[in-house]
Amino acid sequence: MGFVENTPLIRHSVIAGHVSGLTFATGMRKEFKAGLVFPIGRVNRMVKKRSCVTRVGESAPVYLTAVVEYLCGEILEGAGRIAAASKRKQLAPNDVVTSIRGDSELSKLFVATSVYAEDTLDVKSVMRGRSAKKRIAV
């Protein structure tokens, strides 16, 4: 699983992985080959488990993982900038929502998404179907 001596036999071998000029032994994880952080195997398993297909191409979960990782990176980068502007070191759910709504492309993608923080939603009043003011008045 580590580095292998860069010999012509290994360098031109079909079974050895090749990433940015370095040759690696076989058996490495797909995330490392693709340069990703998110787990490709888990995404592949979830696609098979949660959809009606049982056969998934080899590159489909890699591509899907790359897209999800990119979206998470964009959202967290914007939320981090918002938290830094507020001189805070922790992200709040409101920072994530502001990041999504502030980006034109992300706001189109997440147009029907609602993110609630702990203090913005009264669950009991929503479950009853009444607002908090009507409940107090009754």
Secondary structure, DSSP 4 states (H G I P E B T S, - for coil): --B----HHHHT-SSSEEETTEEE-SS--HHHHHT-SS-HHHHHHHHHHHSS-S---SSHHHHHHHHHHHHHHHHHHHHHHHHHHTT-SS--HHHHHHHHHHSHHHHHHTTT-----TTS--HHHHHHT--HHHHHH-
